Amino acid sequence: MTNDSILDTFLAILCSQCNLSYLSAFFVTVLQRDKTWDAVSDWFNVQEPSTYSRPNLSSTTPILIPCHVHGSHWVAVVHRIINNSVHFYYANDLNHEETERSIKQLLGSYNRSFFPIDATWTKCESITYRPHSNECGPRTLMALTIMAIHPNPSSGILLPYMDSNLAQITRTWIASALLTGQVAIPSQHLQPATDLSSSRSIPCYLIPWSTVSPTNLSHSNPPHDANSSNKSKVRQDRNNRQRKISPVSTARTPP
């Protein structure tokens, strides 16, 4: 599972790059604990424009909200204003209905500017893969990204990215962003997956591997060496540098 510091770092890169805003990974935890908007109000700008780490509720800038639930799981919520109406987009790779109900109730209970009575709530469909490989953090970051930037968001926008290897693909995608300081934005032109059980790696387009230079993922290109054993070592070193990051959760105490 991805820890909160990795989520915050990735979201800071993404939001500064794409003119978005995000709320701290502690936002939902503190709201659940204190049960009052006063406890989280300092995370919003009131008289100043939105910044990537402090949204303004009067702005149309999308707000990305990573939600830590049950002490061990991440789900994604994005707040968007479309045609003067507030929309929430939600994704959970485990698809627990009770988790969705509790998050929706929590976010809708304390501030009508944030969650008006007539706000639209959309669950974005995704596939739960078994065995689950603690992939909720990487998949939450992918869902937050797509739900925030998609020009025509709907319940089906995550389905083209579904793949049985999605856990490893998204971990590699996140590692690339952390190493380079740049997020490879997912293509918005993928066709919906027609066979979700297929082994075809539809989400490979999250990172255009055929056009990514090795220097984007490492500090230097591997040297050329005619000796076959040295060539083998170079290939192994390059693979090691490009290997996925699979962080272990290190929960911190919220402020």
Backbone as numpy.savetxt, mean C-alpha at the origin, in Angstrom:
# Nx Ny Nz CAx CAy CAz Cx Cy Cz
4.99 -10.07 8.16 4.15 -8.87 8.16 5.02 -7.63 8.16
4.67 -6.61 7.39 5.43 -5.38 7.31 5.20 -4.54 8.56
6.27 -3.96 9.13 6.07 -3.16 10.34 5.70 -1.73 9.99
5.30 -0.97 11.02 4.75 0.37 10.78 5.79 1.33 10.22
7.06 1.19 10.60 8.07 2.12 10.10 8.30 1.93 8.60
8.22 0.70 8.11 8.35 0.46 6.67 7.15 1.03 5.93
5.94 0.84 6.47 4.75 1.42 5.85 4.87 2.94 5.79
5.26 3.56 6.90 5.36 5.02 6.92 6.40 5.53 5.93
7.55 4.84 5.83 8.60 5.26 4.90 8.14 5.14 3.46
7.52 4.00 3.12 7.02 3.81 1.77 5.97 4.86 1.43
5.03 5.10 2.35 3.96 6.05 2.07 4.48 7.48 1.96
5.53 7.82 2.72 6.13 9.15 2.58 6.73 9.32 1.19
7.40 8.28 0.67 7.96 8.34 -0.69 6.84 8.47 -1.71
5.83 7.61 -1.59 4.73 7.60 -2.56 3.98 8.92 -2.56
3.62 9.41 -1.38 2.77 10.60 -1.31 3.51 11.86 -1.74
4.79 11.97 -1.42 5.55 13.13 -1.89 5.74 13.07 -3.40
5.83 11.86 -3.94 6.01 11.68 -5.39 4.73 11.97 -6.16
3.57 11.61 -5.59 2.31 11.65 -6.34 1.32 12.70 -5.82
1.78 13.59 -4.94 0.90 14.63 -4.39 -0.32 14.04 -3.69
-0.06 13.10 -2.79 -1.08 12.46 -1.97 -0.81 12.78 -0.51
-1.71 12.38 0.37 -1.51 12.50 1.81 -1.75 11.14 2.46
-1.11 10.93 3.60 -1.38 9.70 4.34 -1.45 10.00 5.83
-2.12 9.10 6.56 -2.18 9.19 8.01 -1.27 8.15 8.62
-0.72 8.47 9.77 0.18 7.56 10.46 -0.45 6.19 10.65
0.40 5.17 10.67 -0.07 3.81 10.94 -0.71 3.70 12.32
-0.47 4.68 13.19 -1.06 4.67 14.52 -2.45 5.32 14.57
-2.91 5.92 13.47 -4.16 6.67 13.47 -5.33 5.83 13.97
-5.55 4.68 13.37 -6.68 3.83 13.75 -6.48 3.27 15.15
-5.24 2.90 15.49 -4.95 2.36 16.82 -5.31 3.36 17.91
-4.92 4.62 17.73 -5.20 5.65 18.73 -6.69 5.97 18.77
-7.34 6.02 17.60 -8.78 6.29 17.56 -9.56 5.19 18.27
-9.15 3.94 18.08 -9.79 2.83 18.79 -9.57 2.92 20.30
-8.37 3.29 20.68 -8.02 3.32 22.10 -8.71 4.46 22.85
-8.67 5.67 22.27 -9.16 6.85 22.98 -10.61 7.20 22.68
-11.12 6.69 21.56 -12.53 6.88 21.20 -12.95 8.34 21.20
-12.08 9.20 20.68 -12.39 10.61 20.52 -11.54 11.19 19.39
-12.14 12.08 18.59 -11.42 12.69 17.48 -10.31 13.61 17.97
-10.45 14.16 19.20 -9.42 15.04 19.74 -8.06 14.34 19.81
-8.07 13.04 19.97 -6.82 12.29 20.10 -6.04 12.23 18.80
-6.72 12.43 17.67 -6.05 12.32 16.37 -6.11 13.62 15.57
-6.71 14.65 16.12 -6.92 15.89 15.35 -5.61 16.56 14.96
-4.54 16.36 15.75 -3.27 17.00 15.44 -2.63 16.43 14.18
-3.13 15.32 13.68 -2.58 14.74 12.46 -3.18 15.38 11.21
-4.04 16.39 11.39 -4.65 17.07 10.25 -4.28 18.54 10.26
-4.09 19.11 9.06 -3.96 20.55 8.91 -5.35 21.16 8.83
-5.56 22.25 9.52 -6.86 22.91 9.52 -6.81 24.18 8.67
-5.83 25.03 8.90 -5.76 26.30 8.19 -4.71 26.31 7.09
-3.95 25.24 6.97 -2.90 25.16 5.95 -3.25 24.09 4.93
-2.67 24.17 3.71 -2.94 23.14 2.70 -2.44 21.77 3.16
-2.94 20.74 2.51 -2.49 19.38 2.80 -1.00 19.24 2.50
-0.32 18.49 3.34 1.04 18.03 3.03 0.98 16.51 2.94
2.08 15.89 2.55 2.00 14.44 2.37 1.77 13.72 3.69
2.14 14.34 4.82 1.96 13.67 6.11 0.89 14.29 7.00
0.29 15.42 6.54 -0.79 16.05 7.32 -1.88 16.54 6.36
-2.90 15.73 6.16 -3.97 16.12 5.22 -4.85 17.23 5.78
-5.49 17.92 4.86 -6.52 18.91 5.20 -7.85 18.37 4.67
-8.85 18.26 5.54 -10.11 17.63 5.15 -10.89 18.42 4.10
-10.56 19.70 3.94 -11.25 20.49 2.92 -10.58 20.35 1.55
-9.46 19.64 1.51 -8.74 19.44 0.25 -9.26 18.19 -0.46
-9.11 18.19 -1.77 -9.50 17.01 -2.55 -8.37 15.99 -2.67
-7.25 16.25 -2.01 -6.13 15.32 -2.05 -6.52 14.00 -1.40
-6.33 12.87 -2.09 -6.63 11.57 -1.48 -5.83 11.34 -0.20
-6.45 10.68 0.78 -5.81 10.38 2.05 -5.68 8.87 2.18
-4.46 8.38 2.32 -4.20 6.95 2.46 -4.14 6.60 3.94
-4.88 5.57 4.35 -5.00 5.23 5.77 -4.67 3.75 5.96
-3.44 3.43 6.36 -3.12 2.04 6.71 -3.71 1.73 8.09
-4.43 0.64 8.21 -5.13 0.32 9.45 -4.57 -0.97 10.05
-4.05 -0.87 11.27 -3.53 -2.05 11.96 -4.64 -2.60 12.86
-5.04 -3.84 12.63 -6.19 -4.41 13.34 -5.82 -5.75 13.97
-6.51 -6.08 15.03 -6.36 -7.37 15.72 -4.93 -7.61 16.20
-4.13 -6.56 16.25 -2.77 -6.69 16.74 -1.79 -7.35 15.79
-2.26 -7.79 14.61 -1.36 -8.55 13.73 -1.73 -8.49 12.26
-2.56 -7.54 11.86 -3.03 -7.55 10.47 -3.18 -6.12 9.97
-2.89 -5.92 8.67 -3.04 -4.61 8.01 -4.17 -4.66 6.99
-4.98 -3.60 6.95 -5.96 -3.42 5.90 -5.83 -1.99 5.37
-6.39 -1.75 4.21 -6.20 -0.46 3.53 -7.51 0.30 3.41
-7.45 1.61 3.68 -8.59 2.51 3.46 -8.06 3.77 2.79
-8.76 4.24 1.77 -8.42 5.51 1.12 -9.64 6.41 1.13
-9.44 7.65 1.56 -10.47 8.69 1.58 -10.27 9.57 0.34
-11.28 9.64 -0.52 -11.19 10.48 -1.71 -12.44 11.33 -1.85
-12.27 12.53 -2.42 -13.41 13.38 -2.75 -13.52 13.41 -4.27
-14.64 12.88 -4.77 -14.88 12.77 -6.20 -16.22 13.43 -6.50
-16.22 14.40 -7.40 -17.44 15.15 -7.74 -18.14 15.68 -6.49
-17.32 16.26 -5.60 -17.81 16.90 -4.37 -18.44 15.93 -3.37
-18.22 14.65 -3.55 -18.74 13.64 -2.62 -17.58 12.86 -2.03
-17.72 12.48 -0.75 -16.68 11.73 -0.06 -16.84 10.24 -0.36
-15.76 9.61 -0.76 -15.75 8.18 -1.05 -14.65 7.51 -0.22
-14.97 6.35 0.34 -13.98 5.52 1.01 -13.81 4.23 0.22
-12.55 3.84 -0.01 -12.23 2.59 -0.69 -11.46 1.70 0.30
-11.90 0.47 0.42 -11.40 -0.43 1.45 -10.92 -1.73 0.80
-9.81 -2.28 1.33 -9.31 -3.57 0.85 -8.70 -4.35 2.01
-8.95 -5.65 2.03 -8.44 -6.54 3.06 -8.12 -7.87 2.38
-6.85 -8.27 2.37 -6.48 -9.48 1.63 -7.03 -10.74 2.27
-7.50 -10.67 3.52 -8.13 -11.83 4.16 -9.66 -11.82 4.02
-10.22 -10.70 3.59 -11.65 -10.60 3.30 -12.54 -10.95 4.50
-12.15 -10.52 5.69 -12.99 -10.73 6.88 -14.08 -9.67 6.93
-15.33 -10.09 6.86 -16.44 -9.14 6.85 -16.54 -8.37 8.16
-16.27 -9.02 9.29 -16.38 -8.35 10.58 -15.33 -7.24 10.70
-14.15 -7.47 10.17 -13.11 -6.43 10.19 -13.57 -5.21 9.40
-14.16 -5.44 8.24 -14.66 -4.33 7.43 -15.73 -3.55 8.19
-16.66 -4.26 8.82 -17.73 -3.57 9.56 -17.17 -2.73 10.71
-16.19 -3.27 11.43 -15.65 -2.55 12.58 -14.85 -1.32 12.16
-14.08 -1.42 11.06 -13.32 -0.27 10.58 -14.26 0.81 10.05
-15.27 0.41 9.31 -16.23 1.39 8.79 -16.95 2.10 9.93
-17.36 1.35 10.95 -18.04 1.96 12.09 -17.11 2.90 12.85
-15.86 2.50 13.05 -14.90 3.34 13.77 -14.67 4.66 13.04
-14.39 4.59 11.74 -14.08 5.81 10.99 -15.29 6.72 10.85
-16.49 6.16 10.94 -17.70 6.95 10.76 -18.31 7.48 12.03
-17.63 7.30 13.16 -18.28 7.60 14.45 -17.93 8.94 15.06
-16.90 9.66 14.56 -16.38 10.76 15.37 -16.32 12.11 14.67
-16.30 12.17 13.34 -16.14 13.46 12.68 -16.86 13.43 11.34
-17.93 14.25 11.22 -18.76 14.25 10.01 -18.09 14.95 8.84
-17.08 15.79 9.10 -16.33 16.36 7.98 -15.47 15.29 7.32
-14.96 14.38 8.15 -14.14 13.29 7.64 -14.99 12.20 7.01
-16.09 11.85 7.67 -16.95 10.75 7.20 -18.41 11.21 7.26
-18.86 11.94 6.22 -20.26 12.41 6.21 -21.24 11.25 6.18
-22.47 11.54 6.59 -23.51 10.50 6.60 -23.73 9.93 5.21
-23.59 10.77 4.19 -23.85 10.30 2.82 -22.58 9.84 2.10
-21.51 9.59 2.83 -20.28 9.10 2.21 -20.51 7.72 1.59
-19.81 7.46 0.50 -19.89 6.16 -0.19 -18.74 5.27 0.25
-19.08 4.03 0.61 -18.07 3.05 1.03 -18.02 1.94 -0.01
-16.82 1.69 -0.56 -16.65 0.66 -1.59 -15.59 -0.34 -1.16
-15.97 -1.60 -1.09 -14.99 -2.66 -0.83 -14.37 -3.08 -2.16
-13.05 -2.97 -2.25 -12.35 -3.38 -3.46 -11.98 -4.86 -3.34
-12.49 -5.65 -4.26 -12.34 -7.10 -4.19 -10.89 -7.53 -4.39
-10.52 -8.58 -3.65 -9.21 -9.18 -3.84 -9.31 -10.67 -3.49
-8.27 -11.41 -3.82 -8.26 -12.85 -3.60 -7.42 -13.17 -2.38
-7.94 -14.05 -1.51 -7.17 -14.56 -0.37 -6.45 -15.83 -0.80
-5.14 -15.78 -0.78 -4.35 -16.94 -1.19 -3.92 -17.76 0.02
-3.97 -19.09 -0.13 -3.54 -20.00 0.93 -2.43 -20.90 0.40
-1.39 -21.14 1.21 -1.21 -20.61 2.55 -0.88 -19.12 2.52
-1.35 -18.41 3.52 -1.08 -16.98 3.65 0.33 -16.80 4.18
1.14 -15.96 3.53 2.55 -15.83 3.90 2.84 -14.49 4.55
1.97 -14.08 5.50 2.16 -12.80 6.20 2.32 -11.65 5.20
1.47 -11.65 4.18 1.61 -10.70 3.07 0.71 -9.48 3.21
0.04 -9.33 4.34 -0.95 -8.26 4.45 -0.32 -6.88 4.33
0.89 -6.68 4.86 1.53 -5.37 4.75 1.84 -4.97 3.33
2.58 -5.80 2.56 2.85 -5.46 1.16 1.57 -5.29 0.34
0.59 -6.16 0.55 -0.64 -6.06 -0.24 -1.46 -4.83 0.17
-1.37 -4.43 1.43 -2.04 -3.20 1.85 -1.43 -1.99 1.16
-0.10 -1.95 1.04 0.55 -0.83 0.36 0.19 -0.80 -1.12
0.11 -1.97 -1.76 -0.31 -2.00 -3.15 -1.74 -1.49 -3.30
-2.64 -1.95 -2.41 -4.04 -1.52 -2.49 -4.16 -0.02 -2.25
-3.45 0.51 -1.26 -3.49 1.94 -0.99 -3.06 2.73 -2.22
-2.00 2.28 -2.88 -1.49 2.98 -4.05 -2.52 3.00 -5.17
-3.07 1.85 -5.49 -4.01 1.75 -6.62 -5.31 2.47 -6.30
-5.83 2.31 -5.09 -7.10 2.97 -4.74 -6.95 4.49 -4.69
-5.74 4.98 -4.42 -5.54 6.44 -4.34 -5.35 7.09 -5.70
-4.71 6.39 -6.64 -4.34 7.05 -7.90 -5.19 6.62 -9.08
-6.02 5.58 -8.92 -6.79 5.10 -10.08 -7.77 6.19 -10.52
-7.81 6.48 -11.83 -8.68 7.56 -12.31 -10.17 7.24 -12.24
-10.51 5.95 -12.25 -11.91 5.54 -12.19 -12.08 4.42 -11.17
-11.93 4.74 -9.89 -11.95 3.69 -8.86 -13.30 2.98 -8.77
-13.23 1.66 -8.56 -14.44 0.85 -8.43 -14.08 -0.40 -7.64
-15.05 -1.26 -7.41 -14.82 -2.45 -6.59 -13.86 -3.44 -7.24
-13.67 -3.35 -8.56 -12.86 -4.34 -9.26 -11.45 -3.91 -9.60
-10.99 -2.78 -9.09 -9.71 -2.24 -9.58 -8.49 -3.05 -9.14
-8.61 -3.88 -8.10 -7.45 -4.67 -7.65 -7.35 -6.01 -8.36
-8.43 -6.47 -8.95 -8.46 -7.82 -9.51 -7.43 -8.06 -10.61
-7.11 -7.09 -11.48 -6.10 -7.37 -12.50 -4.71 -7.67 -11.93
-4.48 -7.32 -10.67 -3.16 -7.52 -10.07 -3.07 -8.81 -9.27
-4.14 -9.58 -9.22 -4.12 -10.79 -8.41 -3.24 -11.86 -9.06
-2.47 -12.53 -8.22 -1.59 -13.60 -8.69 -1.16 -14.41 -7.47
-0.97 -15.71 -7.66 -0.60 -16.56 -6.53 0.76 -16.20 -5.95
1.58 -15.47 -6.71 2.90 -15.04 -6.23 2.90 -13.57 -5.82
1.72 -13.01 -5.58 1.61 -11.59 -5.31 2.40 -11.16 -4.07
2.47 -12.03 -3.07 3.21 -11.68 -1.85 4.67 -11.33 -2.17
5.31 -12.15 -2.98 6.72 -11.92 -3.30 6.89 -10.76 -4.28
5.96 -10.61 -5.20 6.03 -9.50 -6.16 5.93 -8.17 -5.44
4.98 -8.05 -4.52 4.82 -6.78 -3.81 5.97 -6.51 -2.85
6.54 -7.56 -2.25 7.71 -7.34 -1.40 8.89 -6.79 -2.21
9.09 -7.33 -3.41 10.15 -6.83 -4.28 9.88 -5.40 -4.70
8.64 -5.11 -5.00 8.23 -3.74 -5.39 8.52 -2.75 -4.27
8.19 -3.11 -3.04 8.43 -2.23 -1.89 9.93 -2.07 -1.65
10.68 -3.17 -1.73 12.13 -3.10 -1.54 12.77 -2.16 -2.55
12.31 -2.23 -3.80 12.83 -1.34 -4.84 12.57 0.12 -4.49
11.36 0.41 -3.99 11.02 1.79 -3.63 11.89 2.29 -2.48
12.11 1.45 -1.48 12.91 1.86 -0.33 14.37 2.07 -0.71
14.88 1.26 -1.66 16.28 1.38 -2.07 16.52 2.57 -3.00
15.55 2.87 -3.85 15.74 3.91 -4.87 15.10 5.24 -4.50
14.18 5.23 -3.53 13.46 6.45 -3.19 12.42 6.83 -4.22
12.01 5.88 -5.04 11.05 6.13 -6.11 10.12 4.93 -6.23
8.80 5.18 -6.25 7.83 4.10 -6.37 7.50 3.87 -7.83
7.63 2.63 -8.30 7.19 2.28 -9.65 5.66 2.20 -9.62
5.00 3.15 -10.26 3.54 3.23 -10.20 2.92 2.09 -11.01
2.00 1.32 -10.42 1.36 0.23 -11.16 0.65 0.73 -12.41
0.73 -0.06 -13.47 0.03 0.28 -14.70 -1.47 0.30 -14.45
-2.15 1.27 -15.06 -3.60 1.37 -14.94 -4.29 0.82 -16.19
-3.55 0.14 -17.05 -4.11 -0.31 -18.32 -4.21 -1.82 -18.41
-4.06 -2.50 -17.28 -4.18 -3.95 -17.29 -5.63 -4.36 -17.48
-5.83 -5.43 -18.22 -7.17 -5.98 -18.37 -7.52 -6.82 -17.14
-8.79 -6.87 -16.77 -9.18 -7.73 -15.64 -8.75 -9.16 -15.86
-8.29 -9.79 -14.80 -7.84 -11.18 -14.91 -9.01 -12.09 -15.25
-8.86 -12.87 -16.30 -9.95 -13.76 -16.70 -9.84 -15.12 -16.02
-8.63 -15.49 -15.62 -8.43 -16.77 -14.94 -7.56 -16.53 -13.72
-8.21 -16.29 -12.58 -7.47 -15.92 -11.38 -6.70 -17.09 -10.81
-6.92 -18.30 -11.30 -6.16 -19.45 -10.83 -4.91 -19.69 -11.69
-4.74 -18.90 -12.74 -3.62 -19.07 -13.66 -2.30 -18.72 -12.97
-1.22 -19.35 -13.40 0.09 -19.04 -12.86 0.74 -17.87 -13.60
0.09 -17.35 -14.62 0.63 -16.22 -15.37 0.78 -15.01 -14.45
1.95 -14.40 -14.47 2.25 -13.35 -13.50 1.77 -11.99 -13.99
0.47 -11.77 -13.92 -0.10 -10.49 -14.34 0.53 -9.31 -13.60
0.76 -9.43 -12.27 1.29 -8.26 -11.57 2.75 -7.97 -11.86
3.41 -8.70 -12.77 4.80 -8.39 -13.08 4.91 -6.95 -13.58
3.80 -6.38 -14.07 3.84 -5.03 -14.58 3.91 -3.99 -13.48
3.80 -4.41 -12.22 4.06 -3.46 -11.13 5.46 -2.89 -11.26
6.41 -3.71 -11.66 7.76 -3.26 -11.96 8.09 -3.73 -13.37
8.37 -2.83 -14.32 8.68 -3.24 -15.69 10.09 -3.83 -15.75
10.20 -5.11 -15.40 11.51 -5.72 -15.25 12.37 -5.58 -16.51
11.75 -5.60 -17.68 12.53 -5.55 -18.92 13.19 -4.20 -19.14
12.74 -3.16 -18.45 13.29 -1.83 -18.65 13.99 -1.28 -17.42
14.01 -2.04 -16.31 14.66 -1.57 -15.10 16.15 -1.87 -15.17
16.97 -0.84 -15.07 18.42 -1.03 -15.08 18.87 -1.61 -13.76
19.88 -2.50 -13.78 20.40 -3.02 -12.52 20.85 -1.93 -11.57
21.25 -0.75 -12.11 21.69 0.33 -11.24 20.55 0.90 -10.42
19.30 0.61 -10.82 18.16 1.07 -10.04 17.98 0.26 -8.77
18.53 -0.94 -8.76 18.36 -1.82 -7.62 19.66 -2.07 -6.88
20.79 -1.58 -7.38 22.06 -1.77 -6.70 22.95 -0.57 -7.00
24.06 -0.49 -6.32 24.91 0.69 -6.44 25.82 0.65 -7.66
26.05 -0.53 -8.22 26.95 -0.61 -9.37 26.59 -1.80 -10.22
26.96 -1.73 -11.52 26.75 -2.85 -12.41 27.78 -3.94 -12.12
27.42 -5.22 -12.27 28.40 -6.28 -12.05 29.49 -6.23 -13.12
30.74 -6.46 -12.74 31.84 -6.39 -13.72 31.82 -7.58 -14.66
32.43 -7.40 -15.82 32.54 -8.50 -16.79 33.79 -9.30 -16.48
33.66 -10.60 -16.52 34.81 -11.48 -16.26 34.67 -12.69 -17.15
35.72 -13.05 -17.84 35.65 -14.18 -18.77 35.64 -15.51 -18.06
36.09 -15.55 -16.87 36.16 -16.80 -16.14 34.77 -17.25 -15.75
34.40 -18.49 -16.09 33.02 -18.94 -15.88 32.65 -18.98 -14.41
33.59 -19.35 -13.54 33.26 -19.39 -12.11 33.00 -18.00 -11.57
33.78 -17.01 -12.05 33.55 -15.63 -11.63 32.21 -15.12 -12.15
31.85 -15.52 -13.38 30.56 -15.12 -13.93 29.43 -15.65 -13.07
29.57 -16.88 -12.63 28.55 -17.47 -11.77 28.42 -16.71 -10.47
29.56 -16.29 -9.90 29.53 -15.54 -8.65 28.88 -14.17 -8.85
29.18 -13.53 -9.99 28.57 -12.23 -10.29 27.07 -12.36 -10.37
26.59 -13.41 -11.08 25.14 -13.60 -11.20 24.52 -13.82 -9.83
25.20 -14.61 -8.99 24.67 -14.87 -7.65 24.62 -13.58 -6.83
25.68 -12.76 -6.90 25.70 -11.50 -6.16 24.59 -10.58 -6.61
24.37 -10.54 -7.94 23.31 -9.68 -8.46 21.95 -10.15 -8.00
21.74 -11.47 -8.00 20.47 -12.01 -7.51 20.27 -11.69 -6.04
21.34 -11.75 -5.27 21.23 -11.45 -3.84 20.82 -10.00 -3.62
21.41 -9.09 -4.45 21.07 -7.68 -4.29 19.63 -7.40 -4.67
19.10 -8.19 -5.62 17.74 -7.95 -6.09 16.72 -8.78 -5.34
17.20 -9.54 -4.34 16.30 -10.43 -3.61 15.27 -9.61 -2.84
14.09 -10.18 -2.70 13.00 -9.52 -1.98 13.36 -9.26 -0.53
12.77 -8.23 0.04 12.85 -7.98 1.47 11.59 -8.52 2.11
11.71 -9.32 3.14 10.56 -9.89 3.83 10.65 -9.56 5.30
10.30 -8.31 5.68 10.51 -7.86 7.05 9.59 -8.57 8.04
10.05 -8.61 9.28 9.28 -9.20 10.36 8.69 -8.09 11.19
7.46 -8.27 11.60 6.80 -7.22 12.38 7.52 -6.96 13.68
7.74 -5.68 13.99 8.25 -5.26 15.30 7.33 -4.18 15.80
6.28 -4.57 16.45 5.24 -3.64 16.85 5.79 -2.62 17.83
5.38 -1.36 17.67 5.77 -0.32 18.59 4.55 0.20 19.31
4.80 0.80 20.46 3.70 1.34 21.24 3.25 2.66 20.64
1.94 2.81 20.36 1.47 4.07 19.77 1.64 5.22 20.73
1.73 6.47 20.20 1.90 7.65 21.06 0.69 7.86 21.94
